[in-house]
Amino acid sequence: MARRGRQKRRTGEGECAGGIALEEWIWRGIRMLVPGEWELLLFSRNLADGSCTFADRHAYRMQVAWSAMDIEPDVAMTMDSYIQKLRHELEGAEVKRCDMKGWAGSFLQEKGRPPQCRFVRFFKDPALLIEVIFPSAKGETPPMKNILSKLVASADLSRWQAFGIALRTPEGLSLQSCDVKPAATRFEFISRDKRSTCKKASFGRLGMLKHWLLGSISDYLRLQLPRRAMVEEEGGIDFKGHSGAWVRGR
């Protein structure tokens, strides 16, 4: 699991109840719309069992955890068992069932602590059990409902959208690393399949160019090629009003 510092980003927008702007994130095939002031502080690369944690300047706001399943679990029974366990262990706390937008959920209110809501849902296509926890749910009901209604899981692991980057990888690649620094974000994807035509792909988002980019973008791209690689082709590209460059080496 990795940790990152604060970095502003705009990855896609919508709007939820109460006029709160939402931004789109896609991680491990899970598409989420979360309030724009939330930051992704912790994230996992493990496709089978992992989580992402969002926070704002005040507190942790949401954790999304996933587990790959061989068979479909009985989500309702699992939630009922969890609620009974809480009632047994936390005498005097308010514990109740709180289903919402197709999710089996629980509400927990302990004396002197903010309420906590926990939701579970199974997505059949990717065979993924997803758990969403709101550790400080006070006053968060409208965003919580909209987050749950928009959250979906897909078997398509090629699309990622996070930290100001929206990308699609070649088929068969998996996330090796994600390094997030101020004005510098980089994703590295690799393939462990010997038959794959694409062994590695990296995607980056760099800022503050006037402080470090001395030559052209093409000059920078040439320096990113492996040491013994020769430039075969290069050219310019325009995308949505932005000019860029590409370099192909061997």
VMD Tcl script that draws the C-alpha trace (Angstrom):
set ca {
  {0.00 0.00 0.00}
  {1.29 3.46 -0.83}
  {0.76 6.85 0.74}
  {0.72 10.17 -1.06}
  {0.82 13.88 -0.25}
  {-1.82 16.43 -1.15}
  {-2.15 17.39 -4.80}
  {-4.98 19.21 -6.53}
  {-6.50 17.42 -9.51}
  {-9.50 17.60 -11.78}
  {-10.24 14.23 -13.34}
  {-13.90 14.51 -14.33}
  {-16.86 16.19 -12.72}
  {-20.51 15.73 -11.86}
  {-22.75 17.06 -9.11}
  {-24.44 15.44 -6.14}
  {-27.23 16.54 -3.79}
  {-26.52 19.75 -1.96}
  {-24.57 21.24 -4.87}
  {-21.36 19.38 -3.95}
  {-19.11 18.92 -7.01}
  {-18.00 15.35 -7.63}
  {-14.86 14.12 -9.39}
  {-14.41 10.82 -11.17}
  {-11.79 8.30 -10.10}
  {-11.21 4.87 -11.64}
  {-8.97 2.48 -9.72}
  {-8.71 -1.28 -10.27}
  {-11.78 -1.16 -12.54}
  {-13.82 0.55 -9.78}
  {-15.40 3.83 -10.90}
  {-16.14 6.32 -8.14}
  {-17.49 9.86 -7.97}
  {-16.30 11.60 -4.81}
  {-16.40 15.21 -3.52}
  {-13.71 17.33 -5.14}
  {-12.16 18.29 -1.80}
  {-11.37 14.68 -0.95}
  {-7.84 13.42 -1.58}
  {-6.71 9.85 -2.20}
  {-4.21 9.31 0.61}
  {-3.75 5.52 0.65}
  {-4.06 3.02 -2.20}
  {-3.32 -0.62 -3.00}
  {-1.94 -2.20 -6.17}
  {-3.19 -5.69 -5.28}
  {-5.98 -6.65 -7.70}
  {-7.35 -9.48 -5.55}
  {-7.52 -7.83 -2.14}
  {-6.91 -4.14 -1.46}
  {-8.36 -0.74 -0.64}
  {-8.30 3.01 -1.28}
  {-8.75 5.64 1.41}
  {-9.97 9.19 0.83}
  {-9.73 12.13 3.26}
  {-10.27 15.87 3.38}
  {-8.44 18.42 5.53}
  {-10.48 17.42 8.56}
  {-10.60 13.63 8.67}
  {-10.68 10.34 6.80}
  {-13.93 10.28 4.81}
  {-14.19 7.02 2.91}
  {-12.49 3.67 2.45}
  {-13.27 1.46 -0.55}
  {-12.06 -2.12 -0.15}
  {-12.31 -4.98 -2.66}
  {-11.95 -8.75 -2.52}
  {-12.01 -11.13 -5.50}
  {-14.48 -13.98 -4.86}
  {-14.80 -17.47 -6.35}
  {-18.51 -17.69 -5.55}
  {-21.20 -15.11 -4.82}
  {-21.50 -14.49 -1.05}
  {-24.75 -13.94 0.83}
  {-24.25 -10.23 1.43}
  {-27.45 -9.75 3.46}
  {-26.58 -12.59 5.84}
  {-23.03 -11.32 6.19}
  {-24.27 -7.86 7.14}
  {-26.79 -9.26 9.65}
  {-24.02 -11.29 11.30}
  {-21.81 -8.21 11.46}
  {-24.57 -6.17 13.12}
  {-25.22 -8.90 15.69}
  {-21.49 -9.00 16.46}
  {-21.41 -5.23 17.02}
  {-24.44 -5.35 19.32}
  {-22.76 -8.06 21.39}
  {-19.37 -6.33 21.60}
  {-20.48 -2.69 21.91}
  {-23.12 -2.65 24.62}
  {-24.97 0.67 24.73}
  {-24.06 1.68 21.17}
  {-26.75 2.32 18.57}
  {-26.43 -0.30 15.85}
  {-28.94 -0.81 13.07}
  {-29.36 -2.03 9.51}
  {-29.03 0.80 6.99}
  {-29.41 -0.42 3.38}
  {-28.94 2.21 0.69}
  {-29.02 2.32 -3.13}
  {-28.70 -1.46 -3.54}
  {-26.02 -1.81 -0.85}
  {-26.43 -3.79 2.37}
  {-25.42 -1.42 5.13}
  {-25.00 -0.82 8.84}
  {-25.11 2.28 11.03}
  {-23.01 2.51 14.22}
  {-23.19 5.32 16.79}
  {-20.97 5.03 19.87}
  {-21.12 7.60 22.67}
  {-18.66 10.43 22.09}
  {-17.75 9.29 18.60}
  {-18.99 10.29 15.13}
  {-21.40 7.82 13.49}
  {-19.94 5.24 11.11}
  {-21.66 3.67 8.11}
  {-20.50 0.50 6.39}
  {-21.87 -0.88 3.09}
  {-21.24 -4.08 1.16}
  {-22.17 -5.14 -2.37}
  {-21.21 -7.95 -4.75}
  {-20.59 -7.18 -8.43}
  {-21.09 -10.31 -10.53}
  {-19.21 -9.47 -13.72}
  {-15.78 -8.95 -12.14}
  {-16.79 -11.30 -9.22}
  {-15.78 -8.62 -6.76}
  {-17.05 -7.96 -3.25}
  {-16.77 -4.25 -2.46}
  {-17.03 -2.69 0.98}
  {-17.43 1.07 1.48}
  {-16.86 2.57 4.92}
  {-17.71 6.14 5.89}
  {-15.87 6.57 9.22}
  {-17.34 10.00 9.93}
  {-20.84 9.96 8.48}
  {-22.32 12.92 10.39}
  {-23.87 15.35 7.94}
  {-22.70 13.25 4.99}
  {-25.99 11.61 3.98}
  {-26.54 13.32 0.58}
  {-22.96 12.71 -0.67}
  {-23.03 9.18 0.76}
  {-26.18 8.27 -1.19}
  {-24.81 9.71 -4.41}
  {-21.40 8.06 -4.01}
  {-23.02 4.65 -3.52}
  {-25.43 5.08 -6.44}
  {-22.57 5.97 -8.82}
  {-19.97 3.44 -7.67}
  {-19.63 0.53 -10.12}
  {-17.08 -2.23 -10.69}
  {-15.93 -3.46 -14.09}
  {-13.80 -6.35 -15.32}
  {-11.99 -3.86 -17.58}
  {-8.67 -3.18 -15.85}
  {-7.21 -1.08 -18.67}
  {-8.91 2.20 -17.66}
  {-7.48 4.27 -14.84}
  {-8.32 7.81 -13.76}
  {-6.53 9.33 -10.79}
  {-4.30 12.22 -9.74}
  {-5.15 14.29 -12.80}
  {-4.44 11.50 -15.32}
  {-7.02 9.59 -17.39}
  {-5.41 6.67 -19.25}
  {-6.00 3.36 -20.97}
  {-3.25 0.74 -20.95}
  {-2.51 -1.93 -23.56}
  {-4.27 -5.21 -22.77}
  {-2.60 -7.51 -20.25}
  {-0.68 -4.91 -18.25}
  {-1.02 -4.55 -14.48}
  {-0.07 -1.68 -12.19}
  {3.48 -2.00 -10.91}
  {3.85 1.38 -9.18}
  {2.26 4.78 -8.75}
  {4.50 7.60 -7.58}
  {2.79 10.88 -6.65}
  {4.78 14.01 -5.85}
  {3.98 17.73 -6.16}
  {3.84 18.53 -9.91}
  {4.99 14.99 -10.79}
  {2.84 11.86 -11.04}
  {3.89 8.62 -12.73}
  {2.16 5.28 -13.30}
  {4.19 2.19 -14.29}
  {2.47 -0.87 -15.78}
  {4.13 -4.19 -16.66}
  {3.17 -7.51 -18.22}
  {4.32 -10.86 -16.82}
  {3.04 -12.70 -19.88}
  {5.99 -13.68 -22.09}
  {3.69 -13.70 -25.12}
  {2.67 -10.08 -24.64}
  {3.82 -7.65 -27.35}
  {3.86 -4.78 -24.84}
  {6.01 -5.49 -21.77}
  {5.89 -2.13 -20.06}
  {4.08 1.20 -20.25}
  {4.45 4.36 -18.20}
  {2.20 7.41 -17.94}
  {3.17 10.67 -16.31}
  {1.88 14.13 -15.53}
  {4.57 16.77 -15.01}
  {4.25 20.38 -13.96}
  {6.41 23.46 -13.41}
  {8.05 22.90 -16.81}
  {9.68 26.32 -16.96}
  {11.82 25.37 -13.97}
  {13.35 22.21 -15.41}
  {12.52 21.60 -19.10}
  {15.51 23.10 -20.91}
  {14.90 21.77 -24.42}
  {11.83 20.67 -26.35}
  {9.34 17.96 -25.45}
  {10.92 15.77 -28.15}
  {14.33 16.20 -26.46}
  {12.82 15.07 -23.17}
  {11.16 12.02 -24.78}
  {14.43 10.92 -26.40}
  {16.08 10.91 -22.98}
  {13.37 8.56 -21.68}
  {14.29 5.82 -24.18}
  {16.49 2.93 -22.97}
  {20.20 3.71 -23.11}
  {20.99 1.71 -26.27}
  {17.74 2.47 -28.10}
  {17.85 4.28 -31.44}
  {15.20 6.79 -32.49}
  {13.30 5.34 -35.46}
  {10.50 7.89 -35.85}
  {9.27 11.06 -34.18}
  {6.72 13.75 -34.84}
  {4.19 16.17 -33.43}
  {0.64 15.60 -32.25}
  {-2.35 17.80 -31.41}
  {-4.93 16.60 -28.89}
  {-7.93 18.66 -27.76}
  {-6.15 21.93 -28.41}
  {-2.85 20.84 -26.85}
  {0.32 20.35 -28.87}
  {2.68 17.50 -28.09}
  {5.26 15.14 -29.51}
  {5.90 11.42 -29.89}
  {9.09 9.39 -30.31}
  {9.45 5.74 -31.34}
  {12.72 3.93 -30.68}
  {14.13 0.44 -30.91}
}
mol new
graphics top color blue
foreach p $ca { graphics top sphere $p radius 0.5 }
foreach p [lrange $ca 0 end-1] q [lrange $ca 1 end] { graphics top cylinder $p $q radius 0.2 }
display resetview
